Amino acid sequence: MSEKKKKIAIIASKANLADAYPPFILASTAAAMDYEVSIFFTFFGLNLLKKKGLKKVKITPVGETAMPKPIPQIVGIIPGMTDIATTMMKNWMKKANVVSLEELRELSIEAGVKMIACQMTMDVMKVKKEELIDEIEVGGAATFLQFASEADITLYI
Amino acid sequence: MSENKVTTTLDVKGLNCPLPILKTKKAINEIKISENIKVIATDPGSVNDFQAWIESTGHELVESTEENGIFRYLIKKTK
């Protein structure tokens, strides 16, 4: 009880399906392991904090040669293939009882994970604070570095 | 004499990483110190995950068994 809590600092910079899961999985688990957790959401990662942003999280078959059922690269450029690949992937995940991103984000918030939205990204992408979920803070590089300097684990995703 | 009375049973069969750990953490918050919780899981990764979780949180893994792909963990809340 008297021992200091471990800390983990995560940067979430991407918003495709494969990159959206790790920040939330690791953050929620770390919180369950009694870590103090902070995630800094920057660039495309900022989408993960938008109220409706998780719907935009997709998998792009072009360049992704390791799909469970491979899609020929040339087929990947056909309009609509991104949505089809995303639906396929989400179905496989559902069958494997993988939790949805929405639920995982909710569980992270509930567990006390601190989420920081990058102010600069908000300016560049013209994102208003109202578009983001309520449970966040807004900050910049210094905010993250201050926390990360005391962290036991730091991850860039 | 340690009392291994199960206070709560948590069924996480079928659930995948990281849900068994997240749900166990939630459930252990609900019980009192020195009470036990029994977790029933099917995720083979949970064997290592629960070991790591125990080491990190300091709770006690009283018993860990496996039978026909069903993993049972008896955990005592220590703090």
gemmi code that builds the backbone of each chain (N, CA, C; Angstrom):
import gemmi

chains = {
    "A": [
        ("MET", (0.823, -1.198, 0.000), (0.000, 0.000, 0.000), (0.865, 1.259, 0.000)),
        ("SER", (1.978, 1.168, 0.735), (2.821, 2.345, 0.834), (3.686, 2.503, -0.419)),
        ("GLU", (3.854, 1.384, -1.172), (4.719, 1.477, -2.342), (4.114, 2.393, -3.405)),
        ("LYS", (5.039, 3.013, -4.144), (4.610, 3.965, -5.169), (3.993, 3.222, -6.348)),
        ("LYS", (2.975, 3.823, -6.931), (2.350, 3.219, -8.098), (3.278, 3.286, -9.298)),
        ("LYS", (3.288, 2.213, -10.095), (4.043, 2.260, -11.342), (3.287, 3.139, -12.338)),
        ("LYS", (4.029, 3.670, -13.295), (3.394, 4.543, -14.288), (3.703, 4.080, -15.703)),
        ("ILE", (2.717, 4.230, -16.582), (2.934, 3.949, -17.997), (2.420, 5.122, -18.827)),
        ("ALA", (3.233, 5.537, -19.795), (2.869, 6.650, -20.673), (2.820, 6.147, -22.105)),
        ("ILE", (1.696, 6.385, -22.779), (1.511, 5.869, -24.142), (1.189, 7.028, -25.090)),
        ("ILE", (1.817, 7.004, -26.275), (1.430, 7.941, -27.324), (0.640, 7.152, -28.362)),
        ("ALA", (-0.583, 7.588, -28.654), (-1.408, 6.950, -29.679), (-1.448, 7.895, -30.880)),
        ("SER", (-0.789, 7.499, -31.983), (-0.671, 8.429, -33.112), (-1.372, 7.943, -34.374)),
        ("LYS", (-1.965, 6.742, -34.303), (-2.583, 6.188, -35.516), (-4.015, 5.757, -35.230)),
        ("ALA", (-4.809, 5.675, -36.301), (-6.222, 5.364, -36.088), (-6.734, 4.261, -36.992)),
        ("ASN", (-5.821, 3.402, -37.503), (-6.380, 2.248, -38.217), (-6.603, 1.120, -37.201)),
        ("LEU", (-7.363, 0.127, -37.641), (-7.827, -0.897, -36.706), (-6.691, -1.569, -35.927)),
        ("ALA", (-5.595, -1.882, -36.627), (-4.496, -2.602, -35.974), (-3.777, -1.739, -34.942)),
        ("ASP", (-3.807, -0.432, -35.141), (-3.088, 0.466, -34.238), (-3.981, 1.093, -33.174)),
        ("ALA", (-5.287, 0.944, -33.335), (-6.212, 1.561, -32.383), (-6.378, 0.700, -31.134)),
        ("TYR", (-6.246, -0.606, -31.292), (-6.445, -1.502, -30.157), (-5.360, -1.431, -29.081)),
        ("PRO", (-4.060, -1.523, -29.491), (-3.025, -1.607, -28.433), (-3.065, -0.521, -27.363)),
        ("PRO", (-3.256, 0.764, -27.715), (-3.267, 1.749, -26.624), (-4.343, 1.463, -25.582)),
        ("PHE", (-5.552, 1.113, -26.049), (-6.650, 0.886, -25.106), (-6.495, -0.437, -24.350)),
        ("ILE", (-6.013, -1.475, -25.048), (-5.810, -2.769, -24.372), (-4.760, -2.623, -23.270)),
        ("LEU", (-3.636, -1.996, -23.632), (-2.556, -1.878, -22.654), (-2.929, -0.910, -21.536)),
        ("ALA", (-3.622, 0.163, -21.881), (-3.991, 1.146, -20.857), (-4.965, 0.548, -19.854)),
        ("SER", (-6.004, -0.131, -20.353), (-6.997, -0.685, -19.434), (-6.385, -1.795, -18.577)),
        ("THR", (-5.525, -2.602, -19.192), (-4.879, -3.676, -18.427), (-3.916, -3.109, -17.390)),
        ("ALA", (-3.145, -2.113, -17.799), (-2.208, -1.492, -16.853), (-2.963, -0.908, -15.655)),
        ("ALA", (-4.092, -0.270, -15.946), (-4.893, 0.285, -14.848), (-5.368, -0.831, -13.926)),
        ("ALA", (-5.742, -1.977, -14.524), (-6.179, -3.131, -13.716), (-5.020, -3.706, -12.911)),
        ("MET", (-3.789, -3.443, -13.375), (-2.604, -3.904, -12.644), (-2.100, -2.826, -11.691)),
        ("ASP", (-2.952, -1.856, -11.431), (-2.667, -0.780, -10.475), (-1.610, 0.218, -10.947)),
        ("TYR", (-1.429, 0.326, -12.259), (-0.551, 1.368, -12.790), (-1.330, 2.686, -12.866)),
        ("GLU", (-0.577, 3.760, -12.856), (-1.151, 5.048, -13.203), (-0.909, 5.224, -14.703)),
        ("VAL", (-1.970, 5.489, -15.468), (-1.854, 5.433, -16.933), (-2.227, 6.759, -17.599)),
        ("SER", (-1.416, 7.157, -18.561), (-1.721, 8.321, -19.384), (-1.561, 7.966, -20.849)),
        ("ILE", (-2.534, 8.373, -21.666), (-2.366, 8.223, -23.118), (-2.453, 9.619, -23.746)),
        ("PHE", (-1.483, 9.902, -24.594), (-1.461, 11.173, -25.312), (-1.891, 10.885, -26.746)),
        ("PHE", (-2.999, 11.467, -27.173), (-3.546, 11.191, -28.507), (-3.159, 12.302, -29.463)),
        ("THR", (-2.375, 11.931, -30.494), (-1.888, 12.951, -31.409), (-2.083, 12.512, -32.862)),
        ("PHE", (-2.039, 13.460, -33.770), (-2.292, 13.222, -35.200), (-3.516, 12.330, -35.401)),
        ("PHE", (-3.398, 11.268, -36.194), (-4.600, 10.490, -36.497), (-5.147, 9.808, -35.241)),
        ("GLY", (-4.283, 9.605, -34.282), (-4.717, 9.006, -33.023), (-5.795, 9.819, -32.330)),
        ("LEU", (-5.844, 11.110, -32.631), (-6.851, 11.968, -32.008), (-8.275, 11.492, -32.320)),
        ("ASN", (-8.431, 10.852, -33.500), (-9.748, 10.300, -33.878), (-10.307, 9.365, -32.816)),
        ("LEU", (-9.409, 8.706, -32.097), (-9.840, 7.717, -31.108), (-10.529, 8.371, -29.910)),
        ("LEU", (-10.396, 9.678, -29.801), (-11.062, 10.393, -28.698), (-12.360, 11.056, -29.133)),
        ("LYS", (-12.617, 11.034, -30.458), (-13.849, 11.666, -30.932), (-15.057, 10.828, -30.541)),
        ("LYS", (-16.147, 11.534, -30.204), (-17.363, 10.819, -29.805), (-17.756, 9.800, -30.862)),
        ("LYS", (-17.650, 10.211, -32.149), (-18.033, 9.286, -33.231), (-16.813, 8.744, -33.968)),
        ("GLY", (-15.636, 8.977, -33.427), (-14.394, 8.656, -34.138), (-14.112, 7.176, -34.316)),
        ("LEU", (-14.597, 6.350, -33.382), (-14.237, 4.932, -33.445), (-14.897, 4.227, -34.629)),
        ("LYS", (-15.970, 4.825, -35.144), (-16.617, 4.257, -36.333), (-15.721, 4.391, -37.551)),
        ("LYS", (-14.828, 5.378, -37.507), (-13.946, 5.623, -38.656), (-12.699, 4.760, -38.628)),
        ("VAL", (-12.557, 3.987, -37.580), (-11.373, 3.135, -37.469), (-11.533, 1.932, -38.398)),
        ("LYS", (-10.650, 1.843, -39.389), (-10.800, 0.792, -40.406), (-9.484, 0.102, -40.685)),
        ("ILE", (-9.578, -0.924, -41.506), (-8.355, -1.584, -41.945), (-8.263, -1.407, -43.462)),
        ("THR", (-7.114, -0.936, -43.936), (-6.946, -0.706, -45.365), (-6.211, -1.890, -45.974)),
        ("PRO", (-6.879, -2.635, -46.875), (-6.242, -3.846, -47.410), (-4.998, -3.555, -48.255)),
        ("VAL", (-4.899, -2.353, -48.841), (-3.708, -2.042, -49.640), (-2.500, -1.926, -48.706)),
        ("GLY", (-1.486, -2.701, -49.000), (-0.284, -2.660, -48.171), (-0.364, -3.622, -47.000)),
        ("GLU", (-1.551, -4.187, -46.774), (-1.707, -5.134, -45.669), (-1.753, -6.545, -46.241)),
        ("THR", (-0.611, -7.209, -46.245), (-0.528, -8.510, -46.903), (-0.785, -9.671, -45.950)),
        ("ALA", (-1.056, -9.358, -44.699), (-1.182, -10.427, -43.705), (-2.597, -10.559, -43.146)),
        ("MET", (-3.605, -10.216, -43.973), (-4.985, -10.416, -43.527), (-5.211, -11.923, -43.305)),
        ("PRO", (-6.091, -12.292, -42.359), (-6.336, -13.718, -42.119), (-6.704, -14.457, -43.409)),
        ("LYS", (-7.535, -13.809, -44.248), (-7.760, -14.334, -45.598), (-7.214, -13.276, -46.539)),
        ("PRO", (-6.035, -13.528, -47.159), (-5.370, -12.482, -47.933), (-6.248, -11.935, -49.070)),
        ("ILE", (-6.234, -10.624, -49.211), (-6.946, -9.966, -50.301), (-5.872, -9.532, -51.303)),
        ("PRO", (-6.000, -9.935, -52.589), (-4.977, -9.515, -53.561), (-4.835, -7.996, -53.567)),
        ("GLN", (-3.614, -7.533, -53.615), (-3.356, -6.098, -53.504), (-4.132, -5.288, -54.541)),
        ("ILE", (-4.233, -5.810, -55.759), (-4.914, -5.053, -56.821), (-6.396, -4.892, -56.497)),
        ("VAL", (-6.963, -5.871, -55.804), (-8.382, -5.807, -55.415), (-8.582, -4.729, -54.342)),
        ("GLY", (-7.520, -4.534, -53.560), (-7.607, -3.580, -52.454), (-7.909, -2.158, -52.878)),
        ("ILE", (-7.570, -1.798, -54.137), (-7.783, -0.414, -54.568), (-9.194, -0.173, -55.087)),
        ("ILE", (-9.991, -1.242, -55.223), (-11.370, -1.069, -55.689), (-12.163, -0.299, -54.627)),
        ("PRO", (-12.917, 0.734, -55.060), (-13.682, 1.506, -54.071), (-14.563, 0.594, -53.224)),
        ("GLY", (-14.578, 0.844, -51.955), (-15.416, 0.053, -51.058), (-14.695, -1.116, -50.411)),
        ("MET", (-13.491, -1.434, -50.925), (-12.776, -2.594, -50.375), (-12.346, -2.378, -48.924)),
        ("THR", (-12.049, -1.131, -48.572), (-11.647, -0.843, -47.190), (-12.793, -1.193, -46.233)),
        ("ASP", (-14.012, -0.811, -46.631), (-15.170, -1.112, -45.784), (-15.421, -2.606, -45.704)),
        ("ILE", (-15.243, -3.288, -46.851), (-15.479, -4.735, -46.866), (-14.455, -5.442, -45.981)),
        ("ALA", (-13.177, -5.058, -46.135), (-12.117, -5.666, -45.323), (-12.346, -5.389, -43.839)),
        ("THR", (-12.807, -4.172, -43.536), (-13.057, -3.801, -42.134), (-14.175, -4.659, -41.545)),
        ("THR", (-15.258, -4.815, -42.321), (-16.379, -5.628, -41.854), (-15.934, -7.068, -41.622)),
        ("MET", (-15.133, -7.596, -42.570), (-14.632, -8.966, -42.422), (-13.807, -9.103, -41.146)),
        ("MET", (-12.899, -8.161, -40.967), (-11.999, -8.215, -39.817), (-12.793, -8.123, -38.507)),
        ("LYS", (-13.761, -7.203, -38.482), (-14.548, -7.033, -37.251), (-15.360, -8.276, -36.944)),
        ("ASN", (-15.824, -8.966, -38.001), (-16.566, -10.213, -37.787), (-15.668, -11.291, -37.188)),
        ("TRP", (-14.428, -11.359, -37.720), (-13.499, -12.354, -37.166), (-13.198, -12.049, -35.705)),
        ("MET", (-13.058, -10.778, -35.416), (-12.745, -10.394, -34.043), (-13.913, -10.707, -33.116)),
        ("LYS", (-15.125, -10.464, -33.631), (-16.318, -10.735, -32.839), (-16.423, -12.228, -32.533)),
        ("LYS", (-16.131, -13.031, -33.552), (-16.185, -14.490, -33.369), (-15.168, -14.951, -32.336)),
        ("ALA", (-14.047, -14.249, -32.251), (-13.010, -14.606, -31.278), (-13.282, -13.940, -29.923)),
        ("ASN", (-14.472, -13.345, -29.802), (-14.861, -12.673, -28.558), (-13.903, -11.549, -28.153)),
        ("VAL", (-13.424, -10.818, -29.150), (-12.580, -9.666, -28.847), (-13.504, -8.484, -28.566)),
        ("VAL", (-13.172, -7.763, -27.525), (-14.017, -6.654, -27.099), (-13.980, -5.530, -28.151)),
        ("SER", (-15.076, -4.779, -28.273), (-15.107, -3.680, -29.250), (-14.297, -2.499, -28.729)),
        ("LEU", (-13.850, -1.656, -29.664), (-13.074, -0.470, -29.269), (-13.882, 0.448, -28.363)),
        ("GLU", (-15.179, 0.556, -28.669), (-16.048, 1.417, -27.871), (-16.042, 0.973, -26.404)),
        ("GLU", (-16.202, -0.353, -26.232), (-16.261, -0.888, -24.871), (-14.912, -0.746, -24.169)),
        ("LEU", (-13.860, -0.959, -24.954), (-12.509, -0.886, -24.399), (-12.178, 0.546, -23.953)),
        ("ARG", (-12.626, 1.518, -24.741), (-12.398, 2.921, -24.374), (-13.171, 3.244, -23.099)),
        ("GLU", (-14.400, 2.734, -23.048), (-15.246, 2.945, -21.866), (-14.601, 2.335, -20.615)),
        ("LEU", (-14.094, 1.100, -20.765), (-13.452, 0.409, -19.638), (-12.200, 1.156, -19.185)),
        ("SER", (-11.471, 1.731, -20.147), (-10.254, 2.485, -19.805), (-10.614, 3.723, -18.983)),
        ("ILE", (-11.643, 4.415, -19.417), (-12.076, 5.619, -18.706), (-12.507, 5.254, -17.286)),
        ("GLU", (-13.313, 4.193, -17.219), (-13.822, 3.719, -15.938), (-12.679, 3.367, -14.976)),
        ("ALA", (-11.586, 2.830, -15.545), (-10.447, 2.397, -14.728), (-9.535, 3.562, -14.354)),
        ("GLY", (-9.889, 4.748, -14.817), (-9.128, 5.923, -14.411), (-7.960, 6.282, -15.316)),
        ("VAL", (-7.952, 5.763, -16.537), (-6.889, 6.114, -17.485), (-7.040, 7.586, -17.879)),
        ("LYS", (-5.920, 8.302, -17.798), (-5.941, 9.718, -18.145), (-5.708, 9.865, -19.648)),
        ("MET", (-6.603, 10.566, -20.318), (-6.475, 10.718, -21.768), (-6.245, 12.181, -22.097)),
        ("ILE", (-5.161, 12.417, -22.835), (-4.814, 13.794, -23.177), (-4.914, 13.979, -24.686)),
        ("ALA", (-5.702, 14.969, -25.116), (-5.811, 15.285, -26.541), (-4.753, 16.326, -26.892)),
        ("CYS", (-4.073, 16.091, -28.014), (-3.021, 17.009, -28.459), (-3.650, 18.295, -29.021)),
        ("GLN", (-3.328, 19.402, -28.379), (-3.899, 20.690, -28.772), (-3.507, 21.057, -30.205)),
        ("MET", (-2.243, 20.820, -30.553), (-1.759, 21.183, -31.886), (-2.517, 20.429, -32.971)),
        ("THR", (-2.761, 19.119, -32.738), (-3.524, 18.322, -33.706), (-4.937, 18.865, -33.838)),
        ("MET", (-5.519, 19.254, -32.709), (-6.874, 19.808, -32.750), (-6.909, 21.046, -33.638)),
        ("ASP", (-5.863, 21.870, -33.556), (-5.787, 23.075, -34.386), (-5.618, 22.709, -35.859)),
        ("VAL", (-4.704, 21.778, -36.144), (-4.419, 21.388, -37.537), (-5.652, 20.767, -38.180)),
        ("MET", (-6.302, 19.857, -37.463), (-7.418, 19.113, -38.042), (-8.760, 19.782, -37.745)),
        ("LYS", (-8.685, 20.956, -37.170), (-9.888, 21.743, -36.853), (-10.914, 20.919, -36.065)),
        ("VAL", (-10.423, 20.335, -35.001), (-11.286, 19.535, -34.128), (-11.649, 20.375, -32.910)),
        ("LYS", (-12.953, 20.509, -32.652), (-13.389, 21.261, -31.473), (-13.469, 20.323, -30.280)),
        ("LYS", (-13.278, 20.896, -29.089), (-13.305, 20.065, -27.875), (-14.658, 19.360, -27.711)),
        ("GLU", (-15.722, 20.001, -28.213), (-17.064, 19.403, -28.093), (-17.179, 18.102, -28.893)),
        ("GLU", (-16.317, 17.941, -29.897), (-16.388, 16.715, -30.706), (-15.758, 15.538, -29.976)),
        ("LEU", (-14.985, 15.850, -28.951), (-14.282, 14.793, -28.227), (-15.106, 14.337, -27.024)),
        ("ILE", (-14.818, 13.130, -26.549), (-15.527, 12.638, -25.369), (-15.194, 13.551, -24.176)),
        ("ASP", (-16.056, 13.523, -23.177), (-15.933, 14.481, -22.071), (-14.737, 14.233, -21.159)),
        ("GLU", (-14.329, 12.963, -21.046), (-13.376, 12.590, -19.997), (-11.920, 12.849, -20.369)),
        ("ILE", (-11.650, 13.903, -21.108), (-10.272, 14.115, -21.564), (-9.725, 15.435, -21.052)),
        ("GLU", (-8.400, 15.537, -21.174), (-7.740, 16.806, -20.924), (-7.071, 17.211, -22.222)),
        ("VAL", (-6.809, 18.500, -22.359), (-6.116, 18.964, -23.555), (-4.730, 19.431, -23.132)),
        ("GLY", (-3.716, 19.060, -23.921), (-2.365, 19.465, -23.558), (-1.412, 19.371, -24.723)),
        ("GLY", (-0.161, 19.614, -24.455), (0.859, 19.562, -25.496), (2.014, 18.680, -25.091)),
        ("ALA", (3.118, 18.815, -25.838), (4.283, 17.966, -25.629), (4.788, 18.026, -24.185)),
        ("ALA", (4.794, 19.212, -23.614), (5.321, 19.367, -22.250), (4.485, 18.575, -21.247)),
        ("THR", (3.160, 18.567, -21.460), (2.265, 17.822, -20.570), (2.628, 16.344, -20.588)),
        ("PHE", (2.825, 15.817, -21.810), (3.170, 14.400, -21.930), (4.544, 14.117, -21.328)),
        ("LEU", (5.512, 14.956, -21.662), (6.885, 14.710, -21.213), (7.006, 14.735, -19.700)),
        ("GLN", (6.271, 15.618, -19.076), (6.293, 15.702, -17.623), (5.875, 14.371, -17.001)),
        ("PHE", (4.788, 13.794, -17.556), (4.311, 12.503, -17.053), (5.284, 11.391, -17.441)),
        ("ALA", (5.732, 11.410, -18.717), (6.604, 10.339, -19.221), (7.933, 10.296, -18.484)),
        ("SER", (8.414, 11.447, -18.031), (9.709, 11.481, -17.343), (9.668, 10.686, -16.045)),
        ("GLU", (8.470, 10.496, -15.519), (8.344, 9.712, -14.285), (7.820, 8.304, -14.545)),
        ("ALA", (7.626, 7.956, -15.836), (7.004, 6.672, -16.158), (8.008, 5.530, -16.149)),
        ("ASP", (7.498, 4.334, -15.782), (8.325, 3.134, -15.823), (8.340, 2.546, -17.230)),
        ("ILE", (7.242, 2.771, -17.962), (7.129, 2.269, -19.333), (6.630, 3.414, -20.218)),
        ("THR", (7.262, 3.585, -21.374), (6.783, 4.573, -22.336), (6.666, 3.901, -23.702)),
        ("LEU", (5.516, 4.070, -24.334), (5.278, 3.418, -25.619), (4.790, 4.414, -26.652)),
        ("TYR", (5.310, 4.261, -27.857), (4.834, 5.060, -28.992), (4.123, 4.116, -29.955)),
        ("ILE", (2.832, 4.345, -30.145), (2.062, 3.435, -31.004), (1.502, 4.203, -32.191)),
    ],
    "B": [
        ("MET", (-4.509, -21.676, 9.779), (-5.566, -22.225, 8.907), (-6.083, -21.145, 7.964)),
        ("SER", (-5.868, -21.388, 6.699), (-6.392, -20.381, 5.764), (-7.800, -20.804, 5.341)),
        ("GLU", (-8.623, -19.832, 5.312), (-10.000, -20.080, 4.947), (-10.147, -19.857, 3.448)),
        ("ASN", (-10.507, -20.881, 2.727), (-10.619, -20.716, 1.285), (-12.074, -20.614, 0.824)),
        ("LYS", (-12.845, -19.961, 1.607), (-14.245, -19.794, 1.247), (-14.361, -18.833, 0.061)),
        ("VAL", (-15.091, -19.250, -0.926), (-15.247, -18.407, -2.111), (-16.368, -17.390, -1.876)),
        ("THR", (-16.016, -16.135, -1.984), (-17.003, -15.090, -1.783), (-17.781, -14.826, -3.069)),
        ("THR", (-17.031, -14.756, -4.153), (-17.632, -14.440, -5.447), (-17.086, -15.395, -6.495)),
        ("THR", (-17.920, -15.760, -7.425), (-17.441, -16.531, -8.568), (-17.642, -15.679, -9.811)),
        ("LEU", (-16.568, -15.594, -10.603), (-16.613, -14.794, -11.820), (-16.403, -15.704, -13.023)),
        ("ASP", (-17.402, -15.743, -13.889), (-17.321, -16.598, -15.066), (-16.922, -15.756, -16.280)),
        ("VAL", (-15.695, -15.972, -16.764), (-15.248, -15.229, -17.955), (-14.962, -16.204, -19.102)),
        ("LYS", (-15.674, -17.322, -19.076), (-15.480, -18.312, -20.144), (-15.831, -17.687, -21.498)),
        ("GLY", (-14.990, -17.963, -22.486), (-15.247, -17.442, -23.836), (-14.659, -16.073, -24.067)),
        ("LEU", (-14.364, -15.342, -23.015), (-13.837, -13.989, -23.179), (-12.334, -14.021, -23.461)),
        ("ASN", (-11.931, -13.051, -24.249), (-10.546, -12.985, -24.684), (-9.814, -11.826, -24.028)),
        ("CYS", (-8.501, -11.865, -24.102), (-7.636, -10.806, -23.565), (-8.106, -9.445, -24.058)),
        ("PRO", (-8.201, -8.416, -23.236), (-7.802, -8.371, -21.832), (-8.974, -8.509, -20.850)),
        ("LEU", (-10.136, -8.958, -21.365), (-11.338, -8.924, -20.520), (-11.268, -9.747, -19.233)),
        ("PRO", (-10.704, -10.975, -19.255), (-10.660, -11.713, -17.983), (-9.981, -10.921, -16.859)),
        ("ILE", (-8.878, -10.251, -17.188), (-8.171, -9.472, -16.170), (-8.992, -8.238, -15.767)),
        ("LEU", (-9.548, -7.544, -16.751), (-10.316, -6.322, -16.440), (-11.513, -6.647, -15.552)),
        ("LYS", (-12.186, -7.754, -15.871), (-13.372, -8.113, -15.082), (-12.994, -8.602, -13.687)),
        ("THR", (-11.848, -9.276, -13.599), (-11.385, -9.732, -12.285), (-11.047, -8.537, -11.397)),
        ("LYS", (-10.384, -7.558, -11.995), (-10.031, -6.350, -11.243), (-11.293, -5.657, -10.703)),
        ("LYS", (-12.296, -5.557, -11.586), (-13.558, -4.935, -11.170), (-14.191, -5.713, -10.026)),
        ("ALA", (-14.186, -7.045, -10.158), (-14.837, -7.883, -9.161), (-14.098, -7.823, -7.825)),
        ("ILE", (-12.778, -7.732, -7.879), (-12.014, -7.743, -6.635), (-12.187, -6.418, -5.885)),
        ("ASN", (-12.513, -5.379, -6.632), (-12.811, -4.098, -5.980), (-14.080, -4.174, -5.144)),
        ("GLU", (-14.921, -5.148, -5.464), (-16.225, -5.260, -4.797), (-16.172, -6.089, -3.513)),
        ("ILE", (-15.093, -6.875, -3.341), (-15.051, -7.738, -2.154), (-14.137, -7.144, -1.080)),
        ("LYS", (-14.215, -7.726, 0.106), (-13.420, -7.211, 1.224), (-12.054, -7.897, 1.277)),
        ("ILE", (-11.136, -7.249, 1.975), (-9.797, -7.826, 2.155), (-9.907, -9.179, 2.841)),
        ("SER", (-9.097, -10.130, 2.356), (-9.012, -11.524, 2.813), (-10.201, -12.377, 2.347)),
        ("GLU", (-11.087, -11.784, 1.568), (-12.111, -12.619, 0.928), (-11.542, -13.184, -0.376)),
        ("ASN", (-12.173, -14.253, -0.853), (-11.679, -14.926, -2.061), (-12.609, -14.738, -3.244)),
        ("ILE", (-12.004, -14.809, -4.415), (-12.803, -14.800, -5.634), (-12.347, -15.963, -6.502)),
        ("LYS", (-13.319, -16.623, -7.111), (-12.973, -17.721, -8.014), (-13.256, -17.267, -9.435)),
        ("VAL", (-12.250, -17.387, -10.296), (-12.403, -16.975, -11.692), (-12.347, -18.219, -12.574)),
        ("ILE", (-13.327, -18.327, -13.465), (-13.355, -19.467, -14.391), (-13.176, -18.926, -15.801)),
        ("ALA", (-12.105, -19.377, -16.470), (-11.770, -18.826, -17.790), (-11.454, -19.928, -18.789)),
        ("THR", (-11.507, -19.553, -20.073), (-11.122, -20.505, -21.123), (-9.942, -19.983, -21.945)),
        ("ASP", (-9.533, -18.742, -21.713), (-8.427, -18.149, -22.462), (-7.099, -18.759, -21.985)),
        ("PRO", (-6.413, -19.520, -22.868), (-5.152, -20.156, -22.439), (-4.091, -19.130, -22.028)),
        ("GLY", (-4.173, -17.933, -22.591), (-3.223, -16.878, -22.219), (-3.419, -16.394, -20.795)),
        ("SER", (-4.564, -16.744, -20.223), (-4.874, -16.229, -18.882), (-3.941, -16.814, -17.817)),
        ("VAL", (-3.323, -17.969, -18.089), (-2.420, -18.576, -17.104), (-1.277, -17.605, -16.794)),
        ("ASN", (-0.616, -17.156, -17.843), (0.474, -16.203, -17.639), (-0.041, -14.839, -17.212)),
        ("ASP", (-1.188, -14.456, -17.780), (-1.736, -13.133, -17.466), (-2.095, -13.009, -15.982)),
        ("PHE", (-2.700, -14.042, -15.428), (-3.070, -13.963, -14.010), (-1.841, -13.972, -13.111)),
        ("GLN", (-0.810, -14.750, -13.534), (0.441, -14.758, -12.781), (1.031, -13.343, -12.729)),
        ("ALA", (1.051, -12.696, -13.889), (1.610, -11.337, -13.974), (0.766, -10.345, -13.182)),
        ("TRP", (-0.534, -10.511, -13.274), (-1.446, -9.602, -12.584), (-1.285, -9.720, -11.066)),
        ("ILE", (-1.125, -10.961, -10.609), (-0.914, -11.223, -9.186), (0.382, -10.560, -8.708)),
        ("GLU", (1.445, -10.732, -9.506), (2.731, -10.138, -9.129), (2.643, -8.624, -9.064)),
        ("SER", (1.876, -8.066, -9.990), (1.792, -6.606, -10.051), (0.893, -6.027, -8.960)),
        ("THR", (-0.206, -6.709, -8.676), (-1.166, -6.145, -7.729), (-0.908, -6.578, -6.288)),
        ("GLY", (-0.208, -7.706, -6.116), (0.086, -8.162, -4.766), (-1.009, -8.993, -4.128)),
        ("HIS", (-2.062, -9.308, -4.872), (-3.067, -10.238, -4.331), (-2.468, -11.653, -4.355)),
        ("GLU", (-3.176, -12.584, -3.726), (-2.608, -13.921, -3.605), (-3.348, -14.930, -4.485)),
        ("LEU", (-2.559, -15.657, -5.287), (-3.144, -16.736, -6.088), (-3.106, -18.000, -5.239)),
        ("VAL", (-4.251, -18.325, -4.653), (-4.314, -19.446, -3.715), (-4.228, -20.774, -4.469)),
        ("GLU", (-4.892, -20.795, -5.626), (-4.960, -22.039, -6.372), (-5.166, -21.754, -7.852)),
        ("SER", (-4.527, -22.554, -8.694), (-4.693, -22.401, -10.134), (-4.771, -23.792, -10.740)),
        ("THR", (-5.884, -24.100, -11.371), (-6.051, -25.440, -11.940), (-6.540, -25.369, -13.376)),
        ("GLU", (-6.297, -26.454, -14.114), (-6.772, -26.538, -15.492), (-7.381, -27.912, -15.704)),
        ("GLU", (-8.549, -27.935, -16.306), (-9.185, -29.214, -16.600), (-9.992, -29.069, -17.885)),
        ("ASN", (-9.648, -29.860, -18.872), (-10.348, -29.836, -20.169), (-10.488, -28.425, -20.755)),
        ("GLY", (-9.436, -27.664, -20.677), (-9.476, -26.326, -21.271), (-10.180, -25.288, -20.419)),
        ("ILE", (-10.597, -25.657, -19.223), (-11.213, -24.694, -18.306), (-10.188, -24.349, -17.215)),
        ("PHE", (-9.901, -23.075, -17.096), (-8.929, -22.630, -16.097), (-9.661, -22.035, -14.899)),
        ("ARG", (-9.246, -22.490, -13.703), (-9.875, -21.953, -12.495), (-8.805, -21.303, -11.626)),
        ("TYR", (-9.076, -20.089, -11.201), (-8.138, -19.375, -10.340), (-8.850, -18.985, -9.058)),
        ("LEU", (-8.221, -19.286, -7.939), (-8.760, -18.838, -6.668), (-7.831, -17.734, -6.152)),
        ("ILE", (-8.391, -16.551, -6.017), (-7.575, -15.388, -5.676), (-8.055, -14.788, -4.369)),
        ("LYS", (-7.093, -14.491, -3.510), (-7.419, -13.870, -2.223), (-7.030, -12.405, -2.271)),
        ("LYS", (-7.982, -11.571, -1.917), (-7.693, -10.133, -1.898), (-6.849, -9.813, -0.675)),
        ("THR", (-5.713, -9.160, -0.885), (-4.784, -8.926, 0.220), (-4.702, -7.467, 0.643)),
        ("LYS", (-5.290, -6.575, -0.155), (-5.180, -5.164, 0.225), (-6.324, -4.351, -0.335)),
    ],
}
model = gemmi.Model(1)
for chain_id, residues in chains.items():
    chain = gemmi.Chain(chain_id)
    for i, (resn, *xyz) in enumerate(residues, 1):
        res = gemmi.Residue()
        res.name, res.seqid = resn, gemmi.SeqId(i, " ")
        for name, pos in zip(("N", "CA", "C"), xyz):
            atom = gemmi.Atom()
            atom.name, atom.element = name, gemmi.Element(name[0])
            atom.pos, atom.b_iso = gemmi.Position(*pos), 0.0
            res.add_atom(atom)
        chain.add_residue(res)
    model.add_chain(chain)
structure = gemmi.Structure()
structure.add_model(model)
structure.setup_entities()
